[in-house]
């Protein structure tokens, strides 16, 4: 009776471990880039080189955000073979906000809500075909979203 | 154990719209509690999306993503009934994983 219970528990534990472990093959969080206090240092930390302005990166964000704690940003890259998208909020204490790497099966599109401490340019960089492209959009913030 | 995510995946023609809500405080380290003490940073750092067990999207995010993050992604080449797994890992090493079937 006891041994049956024990083996059942062991089986359950193994099952749980088996379900949780194999999912993660995450790219390690880039501490240097995310800890950078300027947009330039953040991009350097990510290894992003010189970028060309591109109209093929579409940023949909409000011109005026009343609440800096929740600013919706929608990004679409129309550049062929977009491999990754980087979001930088230039005037935030830590400007680098997100980096998305798109594998086969994902379209270079993302929508995310971000916090903005004050009015700032939101800069988006896309890597496509080994080159970097960028676009930016100014968002005016009425109430900042970092403190509170 | 973190609260499960809410995932909605809807097929629209060739494209799958994936929307996910993660329950997380996303503390910036700049906020003060009611007694004036700084609340330490605690935020999701890594997000991954898999389609039928195969990685399709990996994200790294900062504390500047809003509390209870909501993301929308788009997939191609998927179909109704396919399985989507989403996982996150935060700055304290906590992780969460949820899945959904494309409708």
gemmi code that builds the backbone of each chain (N, CA, C; Angstrom):
import gemmi

chains = {
    "A": [
        ("UNK", (0.832, -1.202, 0.000), (0.000, 0.000, 0.000), (0.866, 1.251, 0.000)),
        ("UNK", (1.811, 1.278, 0.997), (2.691, 2.429, 1.085), (3.599, 2.585, -0.127)),
        ("UNK", (4.109, 1.413, -0.566), (5.045, 1.482, -1.690), (4.323, 1.933, -2.968)),
        ("UNK", (3.038, 1.557, -3.062), (2.268, 1.988, -4.224), (2.105, 3.512, -4.193)),
        ("UNK", (1.827, 4.016, -2.985), (1.616, 5.451, -2.827), (2.917, 6.194, -3.175)),
        ("UNK", (4.058, 5.631, -2.677), (5.339, 6.285, -2.909), (5.650, 6.342, -4.408)),
        ("UNK", (5.437, 5.218, -5.074), (5.787, 5.210, -6.501), (4.859, 6.130, -7.294)),
        ("UNK", (3.614, 6.246, -6.827), (2.689, 7.169, -7.491), (3.191, 8.604, -7.342)),
        ("UNK", (3.654, 8.922, -6.115), (4.166, 10.273, -5.864), (5.408, 10.548, -6.710)),
        ("UNK", (6.290, 9.537, -6.766), (7.513, 9.697, -7.550), (7.175, 9.912, -9.023)),
        ("UNK", (6.191, 9.175, -9.466), (5.778, 9.296, -10.867), (5.243, 10.699, -11.140)),
        ("UNK", (4.428, 11.193, -10.191), (3.855, 12.523, -10.342), (4.960, 13.576, -10.367)),
        ("UNK", (5.954, 13.408, -9.485), (7.055, 14.370, -9.416), (7.843, 14.356, -10.723)),
        ("UNK", (8.105, 13.165, -11.228), (8.876, 13.040, -12.468), (8.106, 13.661, -13.630)),
        ("UNK", (6.813, 13.467, -13.607), (5.971, 13.997, -14.676), (6.015, 15.525, -14.669)),
        ("UNK", (5.899, 16.093, -13.458), (5.933, 17.545, -13.330), (7.268, 18.082, -13.827)),
        ("UNK", (8.379, 17.451, -13.369), (9.708, 17.901, -13.776), (9.850, 17.795, -15.292)),
        ("UNK", (9.360, 16.700, -15.819), (9.469, 16.470, -17.261), (8.687, 17.490, -18.060)),
        ("UNK", (7.590, 17.954, -17.490), (6.779, 18.937, -18.205), (7.422, 20.312, -18.173)),
        ("UNK", (8.092, 20.616, -17.066), (8.594, 21.971, -16.907), (9.962, 22.173, -17.546)),
        ("UNK", (10.806, 21.148, -17.476), (12.195, 21.354, -17.879), (12.435, 21.564, -19.370)),
        ("UNK", (11.878, 20.733, -20.242), (12.381, 20.797, -21.612), (11.952, 22.044, -22.369)),
        ("UNK", (11.043, 22.833, -21.810), (10.561, 23.981, -22.559), (11.629, 25.052, -22.708)),
        ("UNK", (12.511, 25.152, -21.738), (13.369, 26.317, -21.721), (14.671, 26.127, -22.456)),
        ("UNK", (14.825, 26.863, -23.505), (16.125, 26.994, -24.152), (16.258, 28.480, -24.430)),
        ("UNK", (16.027, 29.267, -23.381), (15.927, 30.713, -23.564), (17.281, 31.352, -23.822)),
        ("UNK", (17.273, 32.322, -24.715), (18.447, 33.168, -24.880), (18.626, 33.919, -23.570)),
        ("UNK", (19.846, 33.921, -23.037), (20.058, 34.558, -21.744), (19.781, 36.053, -21.838)),
        ("UNK", (19.137, 36.563, -20.810), (18.803, 37.987, -20.718), (20.095, 38.789, -20.759)),
        ("UNK", (20.151, 39.778, -21.632), (21.367, 40.564, -21.818), (21.474, 41.654, -20.748)),
        ("UNK", (22.191, 41.317, -19.679), (22.278, 42.183, -18.505), (22.914, 43.540, -18.837)),
        ("UNK", (23.969, 43.525, -19.614), (24.678, 44.775, -19.933), (23.781, 45.730, -20.709)),
        ("UNK", (23.128, 45.185, -21.739), (22.298, 46.042, -22.592), (21.089, 46.562, -21.810)),
        ("UNK", (20.447, 45.684, -21.027), (19.252, 46.112, -20.294), (19.604, 47.015, -19.111)),
        ("UNK", (20.852, 46.937, -18.627), (21.275, 47.783, -17.513), (21.822, 49.128, -17.972)),
        ("UNK", (21.968, 49.318, -19.281), (22.548, 50.555, -19.815), (21.615, 51.731, -19.569)),
        ("UNK", (22.220, 52.902, -19.267), (21.412, 54.079, -18.943), (21.190, 54.988, -20.147)),
        ("UNK", (21.860, 54.706, -21.246), (21.611, 55.498, -22.456), (21.268, 54.545, -23.596)),
        ("UNK", (20.524, 55.079, -24.566), (20.136, 54.267, -25.718), (21.380, 53.785, -26.468)),
        ("UNK", (22.393, 54.661, -26.580), (23.611, 54.304, -27.318), (24.303, 53.110, -26.666)),
        ("UNK", (24.436, 53.147, -25.319), (25.097, 52.040, -24.619), (24.281, 50.753, -24.732)),
        ("UNK", (22.954, 50.886, -24.685), (22.093, 49.711, -24.788), (22.284, 49.031, -26.143)),
        ("UNK", (22.321, 49.839, -27.201), (22.472, 49.276, -28.543), (23.857, 48.659, -28.710)),
        ("UNK", (24.851, 49.304, -28.113), (26.200, 48.748, -28.159), (26.216, 47.387, -27.461)),
        ("UNK", (25.539, 47.310, -26.320), (25.477, 46.061, -25.563), (24.804, 44.934, -26.334)),
        ("UNK", (23.907, 45.301, -27.227), (23.202, 44.293, -28.043), (23.972, 43.964, -29.316)),
        ("UNK", (25.021, 44.742, -29.581), (25.775, 44.535, -30.815), (25.065, 45.089, -32.038)),
        ("UNK", (24.205, 46.099, -31.812), (23.507, 46.725, -32.933), (24.420, 47.797, -33.526)),
        ("UNK", (24.742, 47.677, -34.793), (25.629, 48.640, -35.441), (24.841, 49.812, -36.003)),
        ("UNK", (25.449, 50.499, -36.957), (24.807, 51.652, -37.585), (23.512, 51.197, -38.247)),
        ("UNK", (22.473, 52.040, -38.160), (21.202, 51.655, -38.761), (20.731, 52.722, -39.732)),
        ("UNK", (19.996, 52.291, -40.729), (19.434, 53.216, -41.708), (17.965, 53.442, -41.388)),
        ("UNK", (17.505, 54.671, -41.507), (16.087, 54.970, -41.306), (15.268, 54.175, -42.320)),
        ("UNK", (14.162, 53.621, -41.874), (13.346, 52.853, -42.805), (11.868, 53.081, -42.549)),
        ("UNK", (11.137, 53.288, -43.651), (9.684, 53.442, -43.536), (8.992, 52.080, -43.476)),
        ("UNK", (9.770, 51.022, -43.643), (9.193, 49.679, -43.592), (8.996, 49.172, -42.164)),
        ("UNK", (9.453, 49.970, -41.213), (9.143, 49.634, -39.818), (7.995, 50.552, -39.407)),
        ("UNK", (6.880, 49.937, -39.056), (5.693, 50.727, -38.721), (5.471, 50.674, -37.215)),
        ("UNK", (5.462, 51.851, -36.598), (5.220, 51.932, -35.152), (3.857, 52.566, -34.935)),
        ("UNK", (2.986, 51.842, -34.267), (1.678, 52.392, -33.941), (1.648, 52.630, -32.425)),
        ("UNK", (1.691, 53.914, -32.054), (1.675, 54.279, -30.635), (0.900, 55.577, -30.512)),
        ("UNK", (0.312, 55.837, -29.350), (-0.451, 57.079, -29.222), (0.474, 58.294, -29.266)),
        ("UNK", (0.006, 59.400, -29.874), (0.795, 60.630, -29.868), (0.876, 61.194, -28.464)),
        ("UNK", (-0.254, 61.099, -27.780), (-0.309, 61.570, -26.397), (-0.795, 60.422, -25.535)),
        ("UNK", (0.006, 60.059, -24.527), (-0.391, 59.000, -23.608), (-0.752, 59.651, -22.287)),
        ("UNK", (-1.996, 59.477, -21.874), (-2.409, 60.120, -20.632), (-1.809, 59.408, -19.438)),
        ("UNK", (-1.655, 58.103, -19.548), (-1.119, 57.314, -18.442), (0.167, 56.636, -18.891)),
        ("UNK", (1.291, 57.120, -18.357), (2.589, 56.572, -18.744), (2.816, 55.147, -18.283)),
        ("UNK", (1.947, 54.651, -17.389), (2.137, 53.289, -16.877), (1.718, 52.232, -17.891)),
        ("UNK", (0.849, 52.622, -18.825), (0.377, 51.664, -19.827), (0.297, 52.373, -21.184)),
        ("UNK", (1.350, 52.257, -21.959), (1.367, 52.862, -23.289), (1.445, 51.726, -24.318)),
        ("UNK", (0.374, 51.533, -25.084), (0.403, 50.437, -26.060), (1.277, 50.778, -27.265)),
        ("UNK", (2.180, 49.865, -27.598), (3.068, 50.060, -28.745), (2.911, 48.843, -29.652)),
        ("UNK", (2.585, 49.108, -30.906), (2.400, 48.024, -31.865), (3.426, 48.200, -32.976)),
        ("UNK", (4.176, 47.150, -33.255), (5.269, 47.251, -34.224), (5.117, 46.190, -35.299)),
        ("UNK", (5.219, 46.638, -36.552), (5.216, 45.708, -37.680), (6.435, 46.020, -38.522)),
        ("UNK", (7.194, 45.008, -38.872), (8.297, 45.222, -39.806), (7.906, 44.623, -41.147)),
        ("UNK", (7.985, 45.454, -42.186), (7.708, 44.966, -43.540), (8.998, 44.654, -44.285)),
        ("UNK", (10.111, 44.645, -43.572), (11.395, 44.318, -44.181), (11.481, 42.802, -44.353)),
        ("UNK", (11.913, 42.359, -45.514), (12.014, 40.916, -45.742), (13.063, 40.321, -44.805)),
        ("UNK", (12.759, 39.131, -44.314), (13.661, 38.403, -43.421), (14.018, 39.170, -42.158)),
        ("UNK", (13.042, 39.810, -41.564), (13.321, 40.469, -40.284), (13.572, 39.406, -39.231)),
        ("UNK", (14.758, 39.492, -38.624), (15.176, 38.478, -37.661), (14.834, 38.896, -36.235)),
        ("UNK", (15.018, 40.199, -35.974), (14.720, 40.656, -34.620), (14.264, 42.105, -34.610)),
        ("UNK", (13.590, 42.456, -33.527), (13.105, 43.818, -33.324), (13.526, 44.255, -31.925)),
        ("UNK", (14.062, 45.478, -31.837), (14.508, 46.026, -30.558), (13.701, 47.288, -30.278)),
        ("UNK", (13.202, 47.418, -29.047), (12.428, 48.601, -28.668), (13.209, 49.399, -27.625)),
        ("UNK", (13.439, 50.675, -27.924), (14.194, 51.536, -27.022), (13.346, 52.768, -26.712)),
        ("UNK", (13.151, 53.062, -25.430), (12.448, 54.287, -25.034), (13.523, 55.233, -24.524)),
        ("UNK", (13.858, 56.228, -25.366), (15.095, 56.967, -25.164), (15.217, 57.628, -23.798)),
        ("UNK", (14.124, 58.167, -23.256), (14.250, 58.917, -22.006), (13.929, 58.110, -20.754)),
        ("UNK", (13.664, 56.816, -20.887), (13.437, 56.007, -19.691), (14.766, 55.802, -18.954)),
        ("UNK", (14.708, 55.552, -17.620), (15.958, 55.358, -16.869), (16.823, 54.240, -17.463)),
        ("UNK", (16.178, 53.163, -17.898), (16.871, 52.098, -18.628), (16.200, 52.001, -19.990)),
        ("UNK", (16.794, 52.623, -20.998), (16.077, 52.790, -22.285), (15.688, 51.483, -22.987)),
        ("UNK", (16.543, 50.473, -22.895), (16.206, 49.233, -23.618), (14.996, 48.574, -22.971)),
        ("UNK", (13.961, 48.369, -23.758), (12.704, 47.869, -23.222), (12.441, 46.428, -23.622)),
        ("UNK", (12.766, 46.083, -24.855), (12.492, 44.720, -25.294), (13.282, 44.386, -26.544)),
        ("UNK", (13.558, 43.094, -26.675), (14.148, 42.586, -27.912), (13.422, 41.279, -28.234)),
        ("UNK", (12.927, 41.184, -29.439), (12.220, 39.971, -29.856), (12.964, 39.335, -31.022)),
        ("UNK", (13.224, 38.048, -30.907), (13.853, 37.289, -31.989), (12.795, 36.397, -32.617)),
        ("UNK", (12.607, 36.568, -33.917), (11.558, 35.823, -34.612), (12.158, 34.630, -35.334)),
        ("UNK", (11.675, 33.458, -35.000), (12.105, 32.260, -35.698), (11.183, 31.993, -36.877)),
        ("UNK", (11.463, 30.925, -37.596), (10.588, 30.539, -38.700), (9.212, 30.198, -38.106)),
        ("UNK", (8.165, 30.763, -38.658), (6.835, 30.509, -38.106), (6.270, 31.711, -37.372)),
        ("UNK", (7.101, 32.723, -37.121), (6.597, 33.936, -36.461), (6.723, 35.110, -37.420)),
        ("UNK", (5.696, 35.947, -37.461), (5.766, 37.159, -38.275), (6.416, 38.270, -37.450)),
        ("UNK", (7.183, 39.161, -38.111), (7.850, 40.228, -37.360), (6.867, 41.300, -36.915)),
        ("UNK", (6.084, 40.945, -35.942), (5.033, 41.810, -35.415), (4.965, 41.590, -33.914)),
        ("UNK", (4.773, 42.656, -33.164), (4.547, 42.513, -31.737), (3.752, 43.710, -31.226)),
        ("UNK", (2.905, 43.440, -30.255), (2.212, 44.526, -29.568), (2.440, 44.317, -28.080)),
        ("UNK", (2.831, 45.384, -27.401), (3.137, 45.274, -25.980), (2.817, 46.601, -25.308)),
        ("UNK", (2.418, 46.531, -24.029), (2.187, 47.741, -23.246), (3.455, 48.064, -22.475)),
        ("UNK", (3.879, 49.326, -22.524), (5.109, 49.703, -21.832), (4.861, 50.884, -20.889)),
        ("UNK", (5.856, 51.084, -19.997), (5.808, 52.238, -19.088), (6.742, 53.309, -19.620)),
        ("UNK", (6.302, 54.549, -19.535), (7.156, 55.660, -19.951), (7.201, 56.693, -18.837)),
        ("UNK", (8.404, 57.045, -18.404), (8.581, 57.992, -17.305), (8.245, 59.417, -17.709)),
        ("UNK", (8.490, 59.745, -18.959), (8.222, 61.099, -19.468), (8.089, 61.016, -20.991)),
        ("UNK", (7.731, 62.134, -21.604), (7.622, 62.168, -23.063), (8.962, 61.780, -23.676)),
        ("UNK", (8.903, 60.968, -24.719), (10.159, 60.462, -25.278), (9.929, 59.938, -26.687)),
        ("UNK", (11.030, 59.833, -27.413), (10.978, 59.102, -28.673), (11.045, 57.617, -28.366)),
        ("UNK", (10.189, 56.860, -29.023), (10.266, 55.405, -28.974), (10.975, 54.995, -30.252)),
        ("UNK", (12.108, 54.330, -30.096), (12.895, 53.971, -31.258), (12.820, 52.463, -31.454)),
        ("UNK", (12.573, 52.046, -32.672), (12.508, 50.621, -32.975), (13.580, 50.301, -33.994)),
        ("UNK", (14.365, 49.272, -33.702), (15.385, 48.824, -34.648), (15.016, 47.428, -35.109)),
        ("UNK", (15.248, 47.174, -36.369), (14.974, 45.836, -36.890), (16.232, 45.331, -37.578)),
        ("UNK", (16.516, 44.054, -37.367), (17.640, 43.435, -38.061), (17.076, 42.578, -39.182)),
        ("UNK", (17.502, 42.873, -40.414), (17.006, 42.112, -41.569), (18.152, 41.953, -42.555)),
        ("UNK", (18.374, 40.722, -42.949), (19.439, 40.450, -43.919), (20.803, 40.936, -43.459)),
        ("UNK", (21.062, 40.822, -42.147), (22.367, 41.208, -41.614), (22.565, 42.708, -41.451)),
        ("UNK", (21.540, 43.504, -41.752), (21.647, 44.957, -41.597), (20.628, 45.456, -40.587)),
        ("UNK", (20.891, 46.648, -40.072), (19.982, 47.229, -39.085), (19.243, 48.422, -39.666)),
        ("UNK", (17.969, 48.489, -39.356), (17.114, 49.585, -39.815), (16.425, 50.168, -38.592)),
        ("UNK", (16.024, 51.432, -38.672), (15.359, 52.012, -37.514), (14.238, 52.954, -37.897)),
        ("UNK", (13.361, 53.170, -36.943), (12.268, 54.122, -37.086), (11.981, 54.637, -35.691)),
        ("UNK", (11.424, 55.832, -35.586), (11.080, 56.298, -34.252), (9.804, 57.116, -34.273)),
        ("UNK", (9.208, 57.194, -33.122), (7.956, 57.923, -32.989), (7.920, 58.583, -31.621)),
        ("UNK", (7.497, 59.866, -31.607), (7.458, 60.559, -30.324), (6.128, 60.305, -29.628)),
        ("UNK", (6.209, 60.008, -28.341), (5.006, 59.837, -27.530), (5.075, 60.846, -26.383)),
        ("UNK", (4.069, 61.688, -26.297), (4.015, 62.665, -25.203), (3.244, 62.054, -24.040)),
        ("UNK", (3.846, 62.129, -22.859), (3.244, 61.500, -21.692), (2.747, 62.575, -20.724)),
        ("UNK", (1.494, 62.467, -20.327), (0.916, 63.448, -19.400), (1.284, 63.103, -17.959)),
        ("UNK", (1.144, 61.821, -17.581), (1.518, 61.385, -16.229), (2.500, 60.226, -16.366)),
        ("UNK", (3.674, 60.385, -15.768), (4.718, 59.364, -15.889), (4.331, 58.053, -15.247)),
        ("UNK", (4.968, 56.973, -15.676), (4.545, 55.649, -15.234), (5.610, 54.866, -14.507)),
        ("UNK", (6.675, 55.538, -14.013), (7.744, 54.762, -13.385), (7.660, 54.792, -11.877)),
        ("UNK", (7.258, 55.919, -11.298), (7.170, 55.997, -9.843), (5.773, 55.656, -9.385)),
        ("UNK", (5.236, 56.431, -8.468), (3.824, 56.280, -8.096), (3.573, 55.498, -6.894)),
    ],
    "B": [
        ("UNK", (3.967, 29.282, -6.886), (3.727, 29.042, -8.318), (2.972, 30.222, -8.902)),
        ("UNK", (3.465, 30.678, -10.007), (2.848, 31.846, -10.650), (1.454, 31.484, -11.162)),
        ("UNK", (0.635, 32.498, -11.257), (-0.705, 32.294, -11.822), (-0.589, 31.913, -13.292)),
        ("UNK", (-1.482, 31.062, -13.771), (-1.385, 30.710, -15.192), (-1.654, 31.908, -16.091)),
        ("UNK", (-1.076, 31.848, -17.287), (-1.311, 32.923, -18.252), (-2.669, 32.707, -18.908)),
        ("UNK", (-3.178, 33.788, -19.489), (-4.362, 33.641, -20.326), (-3.886, 33.768, -21.758)),
        ("UNK", (-4.100, 32.739, -22.538), (-3.646, 32.754, -23.931), (-4.855, 32.592, -24.841)),
        ("UNK", (-4.900, 33.418, -25.877), (-5.949, 33.263, -26.884), (-5.259, 33.200, -28.235)),
        ("UNK", (-5.500, 32.163, -28.990), (-4.870, 32.012, -30.299), (-5.958, 31.755, -31.327)),
        ("UNK", (-6.078, 32.672, -32.278), (-7.159, 32.589, -33.262), (-6.584, 32.609, -34.668)),
        ("UNK", (-7.018, 31.648, -35.462), (-6.577, 31.572, -36.860), (-7.410, 32.521, -37.716)),
        ("UNK", (-6.724, 33.413, -38.469), (-7.420, 34.334, -39.375), (-6.750, 34.217, -40.725)),
        ("UNK", (-7.308, 33.387, -41.582), (-6.669, 33.150, -42.877), (-5.340, 32.434, -42.675)),
        ("UNK", (-4.244, 33.024, -43.205), (-2.916, 32.413, -43.077), (-2.243, 32.739, -41.754)),
        ("UNK", (-2.819, 33.698, -41.058), (-2.115, 34.238, -39.889), (-2.805, 33.810, -38.595)),
        ("UNK", (-1.989, 33.477, -37.605), (-2.538, 33.167, -36.286), (-2.270, 34.352, -35.368)),
        ("UNK", (-3.308, 34.901, -34.796), (-3.169, 35.966, -33.803), (-3.055, 35.326, -32.433)),
        ("UNK", (-1.970, 35.636, -31.743), (-1.767, 35.084, -30.405), (-1.744, 36.242, -29.423)),
        ("UNK", (-2.579, 36.144, -28.409), (-2.615, 37.177, -27.400), (-2.398, 36.506, -26.056)),
        ("UNK", (-1.514, 37.077, -25.237), (-1.233, 36.459, -23.947), (-1.218, 37.516, -22.849)),
        ("UNK", (-1.806, 37.166, -21.728), (-1.787, 38.010, -20.536), (-1.031, 37.268, -19.449)),
        ("UNK", (-0.010, 37.915, -18.917), (0.782, 37.321, -17.835), (0.506, 38.102, -16.560)),
        ("UNK", (0.281, 37.395, -15.463), (0.026, 38.092, -14.202), (1.364, 38.275, -13.495)),
        ("UNK", (1.831, 39.524, -13.421), (3.143, 39.783, -12.818), (3.239, 41.241, -12.396)),
        ("UNK", (3.837, 41.530, -11.217), (3.886, 42.932, -10.758), (4.796, 43.822, -11.603)),
        ("UNK", (5.813, 43.269, -12.242), (6.760, 44.050, -13.059), (7.260, 45.281, -12.287)),
        ("UNK", (7.835, 45.025, -11.111), (8.331, 46.121, -10.274), (9.600, 46.727, -10.876)),
        ("UNK", (9.603, 48.062, -10.987), (10.719, 48.751, -11.649), (11.891, 49.029, -10.710)),
        ("UNK", (11.649, 48.933, -9.390), (12.691, 49.321, -8.448), (12.681, 50.816, -8.179)),
        ("UNK", (11.669, 51.507, -8.703), (11.595, 52.954, -8.480), (10.354, 53.329, -7.685)),
        ("UNK", (9.463, 52.365, -7.540), (8.208, 52.630, -6.864), (8.416, 52.529, -5.347)),
        ("UNK", (7.702, 53.366, -4.597), (7.791, 53.285, -3.136), (6.488, 52.699, -2.602)),
        ("UNK", (6.605, 51.910, -1.512), (5.385, 51.387, -0.888), (4.797, 52.447, 0.044)),
        ("UNK", (3.721, 52.105, 0.749), (3.013, 53.119, 1.553), (3.890, 53.668, 2.679)),
        ("UNK", (4.893, 52.905, 3.152), (5.757, 53.431, 4.201), (6.998, 54.130, 3.629)),
        ("UNK", (7.026, 54.310, 2.317), (8.111, 55.077, 1.713), (9.347, 54.264, 1.373)),
        ("UNK", (9.266, 52.940, 1.536), (10.416, 52.107, 1.169), (10.350, 51.747, -0.303)),
        ("UNK", (11.531, 51.730, -0.934), (11.585, 51.359, -2.343), (11.241, 49.876, -2.505)),
        ("UNK", (10.340, 49.586, -3.425), (9.991, 48.196, -3.726), (11.065, 47.663, -4.688)),
        ("UNK", (11.759, 46.586, -4.296), (12.843, 46.106, -5.166), (12.367, 45.612, -6.531)),
        ("UNK", (13.265, 45.628, -7.498), (12.904, 45.183, -8.847), (12.457, 43.721, -8.827)),
        ("UNK", (11.486, 43.435, -9.620), (10.998, 42.072, -9.802), (10.206, 42.092, -11.099)),
        ("UNK", (10.793, 41.556, -12.151), (10.118, 41.647, -13.446), (10.473, 40.472, -14.341)),
        ("UNK", (9.583, 40.193, -15.262), (9.818, 39.138, -16.250), (10.955, 39.588, -17.163)),
        ("UNK", (11.884, 38.681, -17.431), (13.018, 39.019, -18.288), (12.981, 38.284, -19.627)),
        ("UNK", (12.446, 37.067, -19.596), (12.489, 36.274, -20.825), (11.117, 35.651, -21.101)),
        ("UNK", (10.765, 35.671, -22.371), (9.488, 35.130, -22.812), (9.770, 34.233, -24.011)),
        ("UNK", (9.140, 33.076, -24.056), (9.321, 32.260, -25.255), (7.995, 31.677, -25.718)),
        ("UNK", (7.871, 31.581, -27.030), (6.649, 31.057, -27.635), (7.039, 29.858, -28.492)),
        ("UNK", (6.315, 28.762, -28.300), (6.570, 27.580, -29.119), (5.288, 27.137, -29.810)),
        ("UNK", (5.468, 26.691, -31.030), (4.344, 26.173, -31.808), (4.594, 24.687, -32.025)),
        ("UNK", (3.678, 23.861, -31.542), (3.829, 22.398, -31.615), (5.214, 21.950, -31.148)),
        ("UNK", (5.677, 22.558, -30.068), (6.950, 22.146, -29.478), (8.174, 22.776, -30.087)),
        ("UNK", (7.994, 23.581, -31.129), (9.159, 24.186, -31.804), (9.178, 25.689, -31.510)),
        ("UNK", (10.367, 26.170, -31.104), (10.485, 27.583, -30.736), (10.253, 28.479, -31.954)),
        ("UNK", (9.355, 29.459, -31.819), (9.109, 30.389, -32.925), (9.439, 31.833, -32.559)),
        ("UNK", (9.473, 32.136, -31.266), (9.729, 33.514, -30.873), (10.361, 33.532, -29.482)),
        ("UNK", (11.433, 34.337, -29.352), (12.076, 34.504, -28.055), (12.145, 35.990, -27.767)),
        ("UNK", (11.726, 36.397, -26.589), (11.783, 37.811, -26.239), (12.558, 38.026, -24.963)),
        ("UNK", (13.266, 39.160, -24.907), (13.896, 39.613, -23.668), (13.248, 40.953, -23.361)),
        ("UNK", (12.798, 41.123, -22.124), (12.108, 42.376, -21.817), (12.663, 43.007, -20.534)),
        ("UNK", (12.365, 44.292, -20.347), (12.857, 45.022, -19.183), (11.711, 45.330, -18.242)),
        ("UNK", (12.048, 46.002, -17.144), (11.040, 46.417, -16.160), (10.111, 47.479, -16.721)),
        ("UNK", (10.415, 48.010, -17.914), (9.559, 49.036, -18.512), (8.331, 48.449, -19.205)),
        ("UNK", (8.212, 47.128, -19.233), (6.962, 46.545, -19.736), (5.926, 46.663, -18.601)),
        ("UNK", (4.708, 47.045, -18.959), (3.685, 47.341, -17.955), (3.365, 46.148, -17.058)),
        ("UNK", (2.815, 46.475, -15.885), (2.363, 45.454, -14.943), (1.329, 44.550, -15.633)),
        ("UNK", (1.324, 43.290, -15.285), (0.476, 42.290, -15.932), (0.587, 42.387, -17.457)),
        ("UNK", (1.777, 42.040, -17.959), (2.057, 42.255, -19.390), (1.069, 41.552, -20.321)),
        ("UNK", (0.714, 42.277, -21.365), (-0.107, 41.709, -22.438), (0.706, 41.819, -23.729)),
        ("UNK", (0.865, 40.710, -24.419), (1.574, 40.717, -25.694), (0.652, 40.193, -26.786)),
        ("UNK", (0.825, 40.731, -27.988), (0.227, 40.107, -29.164), (1.358, 39.707, -30.097)),
        ("UNK", (1.262, 38.502, -30.617), (2.215, 38.010, -31.609), (1.427, 37.480, -32.790)),
        ("UNK", (2.121, 37.286, -33.914), (1.462, 36.682, -35.079), (2.319, 35.554, -35.625)),
        ("UNK", (1.657, 34.447, -35.909), (2.363, 33.288, -36.454), (1.853, 33.006, -37.854)),
        ("UNK", (2.695, 32.354, -38.650), (2.246, 31.915, -39.971), (2.560, 30.426, -40.105)),
        ("UNK", (1.797, 29.767, -40.944), (2.048, 28.341, -41.169), (1.434, 27.450, -40.104)),
        ("UNK", (0.667, 28.042, -39.192), (0.006, 27.226, -38.173), (-1.437, 26.987, -38.596)),
        ("UNK", (-2.103, 26.053, -37.931), (-3.500, 25.799, -38.287), (-4.333, 25.545, -37.029)),
        ("UNK", (-5.634, 25.581, -37.208), (-6.545, 25.330, -36.099), (-6.222, 23.973, -35.482)),
        ("UNK", (-6.129, 23.927, -34.162), (-5.827, 22.670, -33.473), (-4.364, 22.540, -33.078)),
        ("UNK", (-3.494, 23.388, -33.662), (-2.074, 23.356, -33.285), (-1.911, 23.877, -31.858)),
        ("UNK", (-0.805, 23.452, -31.237), (-0.604, 23.806, -29.829), (0.440, 24.906, -29.670)),
        ("UNK", (0.103, 25.863, -28.832), (1.023, 26.956, -28.530), (1.396, 26.890, -27.056)),
        ("UNK", (2.714, 26.918, -26.785), (3.216, 26.977, -25.412), (3.869, 28.330, -25.215)),
        ("UNK", (3.581, 28.968, -24.107), (4.263, 30.216, -23.788), (4.858, 30.079, -22.395)),
        ("UNK", (6.089, 30.552, -22.241), (6.757, 30.459, -20.947), (7.444, 31.773, -20.635)),
        ("UNK", (7.548, 32.094, -19.357), (8.364, 33.238, -18.960), (9.256, 32.884, -17.795)),
        ("UNK", (10.319, 33.699, -17.650), (11.283, 33.556, -16.553), (11.518, 34.956, -16.013)),
        ("UNK", (11.437, 35.140, -14.681), (11.605, 36.501, -14.170), (12.938, 36.689, -13.458)),
        ("UNK", (13.145, 37.922, -12.946), (14.440, 38.299, -12.375), (14.735, 37.580, -11.058)),
        ("UNK", (13.739, 36.924, -10.469), (13.988, 36.134, -9.261), (14.109, 34.651, -9.587)),
        ("UNK", (14.103, 34.309, -10.859), (14.229, 32.915, -11.255), (12.909, 32.163, -11.238)),
        ("UNK", (11.809, 32.875, -10.954), (10.504, 32.224, -11.018), (10.114, 32.051, -12.481)),
        ("UNK", (9.381, 30.969, -12.755), (8.966, 30.752, -14.134), (7.530, 30.274, -14.196)),
        ("UNK", (6.958, 30.436, -15.360), (5.597, 30.000, -15.553), (5.458, 29.532, -16.989)),
        ("UNK", (4.504, 28.646, -17.189), (4.313, 28.080, -18.518), (2.839, 27.737, -18.688)),
        ("UNK", (2.293, 28.117, -19.831), (0.904, 27.787, -20.131), (0.795, 27.417, -21.603)),
        ("UNK", (-0.283, 26.742, -21.944), (-0.468, 26.415, -23.352), (-1.906, 26.639, -23.778)),
        ("UNK", (-2.093, 26.669, -25.085), (-3.425, 26.877, -25.658), (-3.454, 26.215, -27.023)),
        ("UNK", (-4.666, 25.959, -27.489), (-4.839, 25.355, -28.807), (-5.421, 26.422, -29.732)),
        ("UNK", (-4.901, 26.492, -30.949), (-5.374, 27.505, -31.901), (-6.823, 27.210, -32.286)),
        ("UNK", (-7.675, 28.229, -32.165), (-9.090, 28.069, -32.477), (-9.418, 28.738, -33.807)),
    ],
}
model = gemmi.Model(1)
for chain_id, residues in chains.items():
    chain = gemmi.Chain(chain_id)
    for i, (resn, *xyz) in enumerate(residues, 1):
        res = gemmi.Residue()
        res.name, res.seqid = resn, gemmi.SeqId(i, " ")
        for name, pos in zip(("N", "CA", "C"), xyz):
            atom = gemmi.Atom()
            atom.name, atom.element = name, gemmi.Element(name[0])
            atom.pos, atom.b_iso = gemmi.Position(*pos), 0.0
            res.add_atom(atom)
        chain.add_residue(res)
    model.add_chain(chain)
structure = gemmi.Structure()
structure.add_model(model)
structure.setup_entities()
